[in-house]
Each structure stands twice: as structure tokens, then as C-alpha cells.
Amino acid sequence: MIRRAAPALAALAAVLLLASCFGSGGDGRQGSERSAGQGWKKDAGAAEVAAFMGVTVPEGATRTKGAVQVNPQEDVYLLSFVTTEKNAEGVAADLHAREPLRARKKDFAPEGERFGHLGLPEPQTLTGTRWAGVCPPCADDTRRTRVQWIEIYVQSLQPDQARVYLQAF
């Protein structure tokens, strides 16, 4: 009986050992720093998010907001600000997307809104919003080595003003 149970116990021990290795989120942070599920990182703001993304918020930008959504697999970094159309175009160009900003069809916001946490509408729900996405490692962007994907939405506002939405993980 003991000999038959030994392989099952060994398999169980291996599973528990692997679970303990990955239980910290795979990034070395323990559960006290990282939520077991989804939530929002306390005290995370625009400066931390901009640093992660390798983005410079243009001088004179207003209504700057940032947040970090904590997820089991990877955290999502959100940044938004209002600036001139020219500055918004410059931020988009600096991402080195393969295609320039382009119009997107208005879409619905999936459950679990993100920018709603910042008191903003989801950019994909806005008419006339332009979008670009880029994989920094694919574009050999060494400034953003920790970023797997970053996307930008630009919403035109009053003359020469635009709200920039950035999302990265």
C-alpha cells in the first residue's frame, strides 16, 4: 500500500513545490505586495506609470492621471493626459509603431473597465479616437525592455487639444 501511494505523494509534492514557486506572481514579490487577484496598486500614479512605459509626459500637459491594475499574470499600466495635438502625435511617433495613428471603429467597453478607474471613458468607446499599438521588443526599443505591449489612443478635443490614453503591460 505504501509503495503504491509513494508515486502519488511524490507527484503531489512536485505540484505543491511548483505552486509555491509561482505563487508570488513570478516576479519575486510576495502576496503582501501583490494581490492574489485583480485590483489596483495603492499609491501608483502617473510618474510610476510613465517611468514603466518609458514615456515623457509633455511639458504643459494637464489632467494627468495614472494607475496600475494588478493582475495574476501581468500588471496593466494606464496613463492619460491632455496636451496639444502636436505633442500627442509626438508621443505616438516616439513609440515606434509600425503604422501611424489610425481611426478605429467605436467599440464597447469590456467588463472590468480600466480607464474608468481614473474617472475617464474607455477610449475605444469614443467616436473619432485614433489608435496605434506596438510591441517594444519587436521594434528593438531598448528604452522599454520591461514592456511587452503598449497602445496609444488619441482623442481630439477642442482646437489643438487632445487627450492621450496609454495602456501597457
C-alpha atoms as one frame of an Amber mdcrd trajectory, in Angstrom:
protein
   0.000   0.000   0.000   2.788   2.435   0.918   4.664   1.638  -2.312   1.563
   2.415  -4.379   0.986   5.717  -2.558   4.604   6.880  -2.915   4.341   7.956
  -6.608   1.103   9.812  -5.916   2.651  11.575  -2.917   5.738  12.462  -4.948
   3.547  13.928  -7.698   1.555  15.908  -5.135   4.771  17.225  -3.567   6.051
  18.298  -7.006   2.812  20.155  -7.748   2.929  21.910  -4.370   6.569  22.861
  -4.904   5.810  24.338  -8.337   2.798  26.186  -6.955   4.933  27.730  -4.229
   7.454  28.918  -6.833   4.794  30.602  -8.931   2.608  31.737  -6.063   4.445
  35.036  -5.725   3.331  36.115  -9.188   6.570  35.024 -10.846   8.251  38.350
 -10.210   9.601  37.767  -6.728   7.014  39.929  -4.984   5.218  38.214  -2.139
   1.469  38.204  -1.599   1.576  41.202   0.739   2.769  43.397  -2.130   0.835
  41.724  -4.893  -2.841  40.891  -4.733  -3.787  37.264  -5.360  -6.381  38.503
  -7.842  -7.141  41.654  -9.694  -7.050  45.055  -8.023  -5.385  48.455  -8.118
  -1.927  49.164  -6.763  -2.129  51.690  -3.958  -0.194  54.925  -4.374   0.686
  54.204  -8.019   0.422  57.339 -10.106   1.362  58.968 -13.357   5.090  59.236
 -12.556   5.457  55.497 -11.878   3.412  54.575 -14.941   5.304  56.959 -17.256
   8.613  55.557 -15.983   7.495  51.969 -16.658   6.339  52.880 -20.165   9.409
  54.982 -20.938   7.116  57.855 -21.890   7.682  61.523 -21.167   4.532  63.455
 -20.369   4.863  66.657 -22.428   5.591  69.859 -20.536   2.388  71.794 -20.033
   0.172  68.693 -20.174  -2.840  68.861 -17.891  -5.265  66.441 -16.271  -2.508
  63.840 -15.960  -3.610  60.574 -14.353  -2.020  57.178 -13.929  -2.768  53.840
 -12.276  -1.544  50.256 -12.149  -4.044  47.411 -12.321  -2.618  44.365 -10.562
  -3.388  41.077 -12.297  -2.263  37.488 -11.643  -0.347  37.218 -14.942   0.853
  40.757 -15.630   0.078  44.222 -14.391  -1.543  46.799 -16.681  -0.226  50.377
 -16.593  -2.588  53.236 -17.510  -1.638  56.836 -18.236  -3.704  59.720 -19.570
  -3.159  63.443 -20.070  -4.358  66.376 -22.160  -1.857  68.143 -24.408  -1.614
  69.732 -27.845  -2.335  67.681 -30.964   1.317  68.144 -31.981   2.562  66.746
 -28.641   0.118  63.840 -28.848   1.427  62.996 -32.321   4.987  63.208 -30.959
   4.226  60.775 -28.131   2.705  58.373 -30.663   5.693  58.673 -33.007   8.081
  58.023 -30.114   6.501  54.592 -29.602   7.861  53.458 -32.986   4.652  51.732
 -34.082   4.826  50.105 -37.496   1.743  52.041 -38.560   0.814  55.627 -37.677
  -2.213  56.549 -35.599  -5.331  55.456 -37.427  -9.050  55.740 -36.875 -10.764
  52.888 -35.084 -14.381  51.941 -35.098 -16.192  52.864 -31.927 -16.381  49.761
 -29.754 -17.994  48.819 -26.489 -16.035  48.733 -23.250 -15.424  45.213 -21.996
 -16.425  44.361 -18.488 -13.781  45.354 -15.971 -13.178  48.816 -17.387  -9.717
  50.211 -16.898  -9.718  53.931 -17.610 -12.999  54.183 -15.722 -10.853  53.759
 -12.607  -9.303  57.130 -13.490 -12.719  58.731 -13.980 -12.368  58.661 -17.775
 -14.402  56.991 -20.503 -12.800  53.973 -22.144 -11.020  55.279 -25.265 -12.371
  52.573 -27.564 -15.925  53.795 -26.827 -15.242  57.302 -28.147 -16.076  58.314
 -31.699 -13.104  59.522 -33.746 -10.398  58.198 -31.451  -7.192  57.265 -33.277
  -5.110  54.275 -32.173  -1.717  52.637 -32.599  -0.177  49.629 -30.881   3.370
  48.403 -30.662   5.399  45.558 -29.241   8.564  47.333 -27.976  10.716  44.151
 -28.023   9.616  43.536 -31.640  10.653  47.087 -32.573  14.028  46.729 -30.795
  13.059  49.584 -28.461  15.700  49.231 -25.741  14.104  52.023 -23.687  11.114
  49.813 -22.959  12.620  46.419 -22.202  10.061  45.596 -19.494   7.052  46.464
 -21.705   5.526  43.679 -23.791   2.796  45.754 -25.457   1.840  49.412 -25.419
  -1.031  51.121 -27.132  -1.991  54.732 -27.538  -5.365  56.288 -28.179  -5.625
  59.962 -29.119  -8.957  61.720 -28.721  -9.216  65.130 -30.376 -10.797  67.697
 -28.090 -11.195  71.423 -28.647  -9.000  73.064 -31.281  -5.389  71.927 -30.933
  -6.048  69.854 -27.802  -6.080  66.074 -27.444  -6.443  63.564 -24.644  -3.801
  60.853 -24.806  -4.585  57.420 -23.369  -1.704  54.979 -22.956  -2.025  51.375
 -21.820   0.858  48.951 -21.396   1.766  45.599 -19.930
